[in-house]
Amino acid sequence: MMKLPLVSGVDGSESSLRAVDWAADEAALHGLPLRLVYAFGWEQYEGAALALSLGRPSEQALADRIVETAAERVRRRHPDADISAGATPEDAVIALLHEGRNAEALITGDRGRGGFTGLLLGSVGLAVAARAPCPVIVVRGDRAGIEGGHGRILLGVGEPEGGSAAVRFAFREAGARGCELDAVRAWRCPSHNRADPRRTASEHLYHRERAATLIDEAMAAFVQDHPTVRLHSAAVEGSAAKVLVQRSAAADLIVVGAHRRHGHLGLQLGRVAHTLLHHADCPVAVVPLAAWSCDPVTSLPEP
């Protein structure tokens, strides 16, 4: 069976080149082909004639150089890499979503080459993470996290009906890297009835034990298939977004699930995933519920 590729979006920015390096290492780790894609959608609005009138090379020529340079960068890093590369005049988000229909995962940087350097996450990365039919990894964080210096995959354990694809993805990553899997579920006790210390203690115990049980249940289906993965689980009191951002400082990758509601327009990211994409200290993998549990997607989500 032909292996689906990892697809990395490139645009010549420093952020996208970090993502290309990360994608090249990921492809080598899993023995997957790597596809590099550059979309230069602005030309379809402004036209090649404008670029030429300004004394600049056409965007197609510039795009070809960008993807060729990125491909050569991968070959220097992994001489045996199976690489394909292409440039398209489509809008970047649309192009990557189309690529994601038949991709193992999409990988992007956390910022584009536009002038909006104050943004915490580029609009392309955010839109792709919110709508792609396959896992999306946004490469962000400090050097240790990006280079895999911690030996730990962090998994945010969600609700039972929506997290199996994310759990499967996290176990696969931990197994391939030979590192620990840190499965975390945050819990919070309702604020009412604090005047009764005994009831408060009882509620804390209930919510903590329920969170621990949900972790155990989520892990049970995958532990036997990954006997070499060192699993650590923790039920932690607090906001899920805050807990996971804090723990991301000691992780090489954080994995969270995402729902994809068919026919729903616009972005489909929960608050936790949205916060992590903007603030995590390591790369973030957003894994949709349907990923790895069905045949390759045959229809693209509506723009």
C-alpha positions in Angstrom: 0.0 0.0 0.0 1.3 3.4 -0.9 2.2 5.5 2.1 0.5 8.9 2.4 3.0 11.8 2.6 3.6 14.4 5.3 2.9 17.7 3.7 4.8 20.8 4.8 3.7 24.3 3.8 6.6 26.6 2.8 6.8 30.3 2.0 10.5 31.2 2.5 10.0 32.5 6.0 12.2 31.5 8.9 9.2 30.0 10.6 8.4 27.8 7.6 12.0 26.6 7.3 11.9 25.5 10.9 8.7 23.6 10.0 10.4 22.0 7.0 13.3 20.8 9.2 10.8 19.4 11.7 8.8 17.7 8.9 11.9 16.2 7.3 12.9 14.7 10.7 9.3 13.4 11.2 9.2 11.8 7.7 12.6 10.1 8.3 11.4 8.9 11.7 8.3 7.2 10.3 9.7 6.3 6.9 7.2 8.5 5.0 7.5 10.6 1.9 7.6 14.4 2.3 5.8 16.8 0.1 6.6 20.5 0.1 3.9 23.0 -1.0 4.1 26.7 -1.6 0.9 28.6 -2.5 1.1 32.2 -3.8 -2.5 33.2 -3.9 -1.9 37.0 -4.1 -1.0 36.7 -7.8 -4.5 35.6 -8.7 -5.7 39.0 -7.4 -2.9 41.3 -8.4 -1.7 39.5 -11.6 1.7 38.6 -12.9 1.8 41.9 -14.9 1.9 43.9 -11.6 4.9 42.0 -10.4 6.7 42.6 -13.7 5.8 46.3 -13.8 7.4 46.7 -10.4 10.6 45.1 -11.7 10.2 41.9 -9.7 10.4 38.3 -10.9 7.0 36.7 -11.4 5.6 35.0 -8.3 5.7 31.7 -10.1 9.5 32.0 -10.5 9.9 33.1 -6.9 7.7 30.2 -5.7 9.7 27.7 -7.7 12.9 29.0 -6.2 11.4 28.8 -2.7 10.3 25.2 -3.0 13.5 24.1 -4.7 15.6 25.7 -1.9 13.5 24.0 0.7 13.8 20.6 -1.1 17.6 21.0 -1.2 17.6 21.9 2.5 15.8 18.6 3.2 18.2 16.6 1.0 21.2 18.0 2.9 19.5 17.0 6.2 18.3 13.6 5.0 20.0 12.5 1.8 17.7 9.5 1.3 14.5 11.5 1.8 11.6 10.8 -0.6 10.7 14.4 -1.6 8.2 16.0 -3.9 7.6 19.7 -4.2 5.2 22.0 -6.0 4.0 25.6 -6.2 0.5 26.6 -6.9 -1.3 30.0 -7.4 -4.1 28.9 -5.1 -4.8 30.6 -1.8 -2.5 29.0 0.9 -5.3 27.8 3.1 -7.3 26.2 0.3 -4.2 24.6 -1.2 -3.1 23.0 2.1 -6.7 21.8 2.9 -6.7 20.1 -0.6 -3.4 18.5 0.1 -4.6 17.4 3.5 -7.3 15.2 1.9 -4.6 12.6 1.1 -1.8 13.4 3.7 -0.7 11.6 6.8 -0.4 15.1 8.4 0.0 18.7 7.5 2.9 20.7 9.0 3.2 24.5 9.1 5.2 27.1 10.9 3.7 29.4 13.5 4.1 32.6 11.4 4.0 33.5 7.7 6.2 35.9 5.8 3.6 38.7 5.9 4.2 41.9 7.8 2.0 41.0 10.8 4.9 40.0 13.1 2.9 40.9 16.2 0.4 38.0 15.6 1.0 35.0 17.8 0.0 32.6 15.1 -0.2 33.1 11.4 -3.6 33.1 9.9 -2.8 30.3 7.5 -1.6 28.0 10.3 -4.7 28.8 12.4 -7.2 28.2 9.6 -5.5 25.0 8.5 -5.4 23.6 12.0 -9.1 24.5 12.5 -10.4 22.8 9.3 -8.0 20.2 8.0 -9.3 16.6 7.7 -6.0 15.2 8.8 -3.7 15.9 11.8 -2.0 19.3 11.7 1.2 20.1 13.5 2.1 23.7 14.0 5.9 23.9 14.7 6.4 26.5 17.5 8.1 26.7 20.8 11.7 27.0 22.2 14.7 25.2 20.7 14.6 22.2 23.1 11.0 21.6 22.3 11.4 21.9 18.5 14.5 19.7 18.5 13.1 17.0 20.7 15.3 17.5 23.7 12.9 16.6 26.5 12.0 13.0 25.6 8.4 13.5 26.3 5.1 13.6 24.3 2.3 15.4 26.1 -1.3 14.3 25.4 -4.3 16.3 26.5 -7.0 13.7 27.3 -10.4 14.9 26.1 -13.8 13.5 26.3 -14.1 9.7 25.6 -16.2 10.1 22.4 -13.8 12.4 20.7 -10.2 11.5 21.7 -9.3 8.1 20.3 -7.6 9.5 17.2 -5.5 11.9 19.3 -4.5 9.0 21.7 -3.5 6.8 18.8 -1.4 9.6 17.3 0.3 10.3 20.6 1.1 6.6 21.2 2.6 6.4 17.7 4.8 9.4 18.2 6.0 8.2 21.6 6.7 4.8 20.3 8.7 6.0 17.3 10.7 8.4 19.4 11.3 6.0 22.2 10.1 8.6 24.8 7.6 8.9 27.6 4.0 9.7 27.0 2.5 12.1 29.5 -1.3 11.8 29.5 -2.9 14.7 31.3 -6.5 15.5 32.1 -7.4 18.7 33.9 -10.3 18.9 36.3 -12.1 21.6 38.2 -14.4 21.5 41.1 -17.6 23.7 41.0 -17.3 26.8 43.1 -20.6 26.4 44.9 -20.9 25.1 48.5 -17.4 26.2 49.5 -18.8 27.1 52.9 -19.0 23.4 53.7 -15.4 22.1 53.9 -16.5 18.4 54.1 -18.6 18.7 51.0 -15.8 20.6 49.2 -13.3 17.9 50.0 -15.7 15.2 48.8 -16.3 17.0 45.5 -12.6 17.4 44.9 -12.0 13.7 45.5 -14.9 12.9 43.1 -13.7 15.1 40.3 -10.0 14.0 40.7 -11.0 10.3 40.6 -13.3 10.8 37.7 -10.5 12.5 35.7 -8.1 9.7 36.6 -10.7 7.1 35.4 -11.2 8.8 32.1 -7.5 8.8 31.5 -7.3 5.1 32.2 -10.2 4.3 30.0 -8.7 6.4 27.1 -5.4 4.7 27.4 -6.7 1.1 27.8 -7.3 0.4 24.1 -3.8 1.4 23.1 -1.4 0.3 25.9 -1.2 -3.4 24.7 -0.4 -2.3 21.2 2.5 -0.1 22.4 4.2 -2.1 25.2 7.5 -0.2 24.9 5.9 3.2 25.6 6.5 4.5 29.1 3.1 5.9 30.1 2.7 8.5 32.8 -0.8 9.8 33.6 -1.8 12.8 35.7 -5.2 14.3 36.8 -4.4 17.9 37.5 -6.6 20.5 39.1 -7.0 23.7 37.0 -7.9 25.1 33.7 -7.1 22.6 30.9 -5.5 25.3 28.7 -3.4 26.7 31.5 -2.3 23.2 32.7 -1.3 22.1 29.2 0.6 25.3 28.3 2.6 25.0 31.6 3.5 21.4 31.0 4.4 22.0 27.3 7.6 23.6 28.5 8.9 20.1 29.2 7.5 18.4 26.1 8.7 17.8 22.5 5.1 17.7 21.1 1.7 18.2 22.6 -1.3 16.4 21.1 -4.9 17.4 21.4 -8.1 16.2 19.7 -10.5 18.4 17.6 -14.0 17.8 16.4 -15.0 18.4 12.8 -18.7 19.1 12.4 -19.8 18.4 8.8 -21.5 21.3 7.2 -20.3 23.7 9.8 -18.8 26.9 8.4 -15.9 28.7 9.8 -13.1 27.7 12.2 -13.6 24.6 14.4 -11.2 24.9 17.2 -12.0 24.5 20.9 -10.6 27.0 23.4 -7.9 24.6 24.6 -6.5 23.9 21.1 -6.7 27.6 20.2 -4.7 28.6 23.3 -2.0 26.0 22.8 -1.5 27.0 19.1 -0.8 30.5 20.4 1.1 29.9 23.6 2.6 26.4 23.8 6.4 26.0 24.3 6.6 23.1 21.8 5.1 21.9 18.5 1.3 21.3 18.7 -0.6 18.5 16.9 -4.3 19.0 16.4 -5.9 15.6 15.5 -9.4 15.6 14.2 -11.8 13.0 15.5 -12.1 11.3 12.1 -8.3 11.1 11.5 -6.9 7.6 11.2 -10.3 6.0 11.7 -11.6 6.0 8.2 -10.6 6.0 4.5 -8.8 9.1 3.1 -11.2 12.1 3.0 -12.9 12.5 -0.3 -14.5 15.9 0.1 -13.1 19.2 1.3 -14.6 21.2 4.1 -16.4 24.3 2.9 -14.2 27.5 3.0 
